Amino acid sequence: MLTQEAINLDSHLKQFEKDGYTAVEGALSDAELETLRTAFDAVIEREKELGPRRGWHNDQYVATYNMAQKSKAFWPLLEHPLFNAWMKRSLGENFVVSQFNAHGMKPGGVDQDLHIDQDESTPGVTACVQGLFTLDDFTIETGCTRLIPGSHKRAWSYAEYRKHRADFESETIRVEAPAGSFVSWHGGIIHGGSANRTAKPRRCITMFCIRPWIRVHCDYTRSMSPDVIGALNENQKRRLGFFATPAWYNYTTDERIPAKS
């Protein structure tokens, strides 16, 4: 596994600013990969009846959500040194994990629709960033992410994007990365998973991050059980937004309680 010091974040940041994405190989060790794969498969198995009912398991992918609640095996990713260094460079010291999910393109499945991860485009501003750890090789055959480089610089509403997204396929490229890589893209980039044309799994963990003043996709302060919350350390809670609260007034005393981040 590469150390943070061995990775030139500046060069990756330049590519990210220009093209809206980057990939870093060697972010996870073999031992970490094995632990995460085992936890991923266990959660998917537990949800084999729930997943199809919720639409989490379909002809495109299998997915599961709220990973900090599902298994403590995922907790160390919240403190992963490369992940934290990258998000701090991209979003600032107090970035928040807005979604903590797991996703796999279904063997023999079909392409995921192209989409953007944030509700509105923000050309010139990096407000949201996707961080993805590959648990298997991302290849054209297994269904690696396809995206349109530079599309994060385009200005449109989400409704407008949805109306025209079928026209964008010819502009996409495939981002291949070996198992254990860290792949990141701007929240406004057009992308989607590709069809997994093999019998092999194509699994990943996604950690969609935001600046602390952006509304979170998921309120983890209310999404996890008291025993899980009690077992998380302060750094893990910080990343999940437990301390990213706005200022408020106590209406009984008119005292202003300052914002936290």
N, C-alpha and C positions, 0 to 999 in steps of 0.2 A: 504494500500500500504506500502510495506517495505521501510524503509529509507536506503540510501547507507551505513550508519553506522551499520545497522542491518545485513548486508550481508558480509560474510567472502569471500572477493574477492580472497584471497590467496588460499583457498581450491578449488574455481572454476577455478582459473588459473592453479593449479596443474593438475586438470582433463583435462583442455583444452590442456595443453602441452603434456599430456600422450595420450589422446584419440582423441583430435582434436575438441572437442565440449563440451558444458556445457549448463545447463538450470537453470534459477533463477525464482522461482515463486513469485507472488505478486509485479511485477514491475509497474503495472498500477492499478489505482483505478477504482472502478465501474463507476464513473463519466467520467473519461478519456476514458474508454472502450466505453461507450455509445456515446460520442462525435466522437470518431474515427470510430466506426461502421457506424454511420449515414453519416459521410463524405465519407467513403469507398463506401457505397451503392449508394450515390448520384453521385459519379464520374462514377461508373460502369453503372448506368442508363443513364447518359449523353452520354456515349460511346457505347450504345447498338447496334448502327449501325456501328460505326467506328471500334469497337473492333474485330468483326468477320472478317472484311475486312483486318485488319492488322495482324490477327492471334493471337491477344491478348485474344480472347475468343474462346476456342476450346473444344474438347472432354475431355481434361485433366483439364484445369483450366480457370479461368478468371483473367486477370491481367491488370494493368494500371501503367503508368510510370510518372516520373517527378512530384512527389507528392507535392513538394513545390509550383509548379505552379498551381496545380489542386485545392488546398484548403488550406487556412491558418490554418485549424484545425490540419494539420500535422506539422506545424512549431515548436510547443513546443517539439516535439521528438528530434529535433536537439540539444536541451539543456537539455534533460532528464539527471538527475544526475547519475543514474546507467549506462546508455548508455555511457556517457562521461567518467566516471571513468573507465569503462571496456576497452574502446577503447584506452584510454591513457595508461593504463597498458599494453595493447597488442601491440600497434602500435606507442606509443609516443605522446607527448603533442600536436603536430600539425597534427594529423591525419585528413584525408579528407573523406567526404562521396562521394564515387564514383558513387553509384547508390542509388536512393531513390524511391522505388517502392511499389506497393501493389499487393497482390497475394492471390487467393483463389482457393482451389481444388473444382472443379465443382461437385455438388451433383449428384451421379449416374455416375460419370466419371471413368477414367482409370488412371493407374499409370503414373506419369511423368517419363521420361527417366532419368536414373542416369547420373550425370554430375559433373564437377568441375566448380567453379565460376571464377577461374583465368586461364589465358591462358597457363601457364606452372606451373608444380609443383616446389616447393622451399623447399625441405626437409632441416630441421634445421633452416629455416628462416621463421618468420611470417611477410609476406609482405602485406597480405590482410585478412580481417576478415569480416564474415557476421554477422550482428546483426538483430534479428527478434523479433518483438513484436506480440504475439498471441492475436488476437481479439476474438477468439472462442476456445473452448477446442480442443486441439490437441490430438486425440486418434487414436487407430488403426482403429476404425470404420470410423472416419471422415477424415482420410487421413493424419496422422501426417508425419513429415519428416522421411525418412529412410536414413541411412548412414552407412558407414563402419568405425568403430572406428580405429584410427591409420593410415588410408590411406593417411593422409597428409604427412606422412613420406616416402612415396614411390616416387621414381624418375622416371618421364616419360615425354614425350612431350604430348601436348594436342591431337595431331593426333594419337599417339600411344594409349592413353587412349580411344579415341573414337572407335578405332578398336576392343578393347577388353572389352568394358564396359558391354556387355551382359553376360559376364562370372562372373560378380561380385555380382549378386543378392543374391546368397546363403550366402554371407558374411554380408549382411545388418542387422541392428537392427532398431527398431522403437523408436523414441524419443517422448514420450508422455509428454504433459505439459498443465496445465489448462489455460483458458483465462486469460490474463493479465501477462503472463510470458515473460521473456526475454530469448531467445535462441540464442546461438552464436556458430559458427563453423569456423574453419580455411578455408581460401579460397581454399586450395588444397585438401579438403576432398571430397570423392566421396559420393554423396547424391542425393536425389530427393524427390518430394512430392509423397505421396501414394494415391491410389484411394479413393475417398470419397464415401463410400457405404451407406450413409445416405441421407436423404432429408434436412439435416441441412447445413448451411454454414460453411465453414472452412476458415476464413480470417486471414490475417496477413499483417503487414507492414515490409518491408525489407530495411535495410540500410547497404549496402555493403561498407566497409571502407578500406582505403589504407594508407600507409605511403606517406608523401607529395611528395616524389621523384618518385613515381610510376605514370605512365600515367593513367589518369582517364578514366573510361568507358564512362562518360557523362560530357561534359563541361557545367556546370550549369551557368557559366557567360554568355553564349549565348543561354541558353535553357529556360530562363524565361523572361517575359515581363518587361519593365521598371517600371511599377507600382508595380509589385510584388517585384522586386529587391529593389526598394525604400522603401518598407515597412518592409523588413527584417532588424533585428538588426545586429550589428557588429559580435556578436558571431555566429549567424545563417549563415551569409555570410562566416565567417571563416571556418565553418564546411563544407560548400558547395564548398570550394576551391577558393574563390575570392581572397585570399591573398597568395595562394601557387603558386607563379610564379618563373620561373628560372631567373638567372642573364642574362642581355643582354647588347649589345653595341649600343649606339647611333652612327650610322655610319657617321652622319654629324659632330659630335664633338669628336668622339672616347672616349666618356665618358662611363665608365662601370657602369651600373645600377645594384645594388646588388639584389640577390635573396630575395624573401619574403616567409614567411611560417606562 
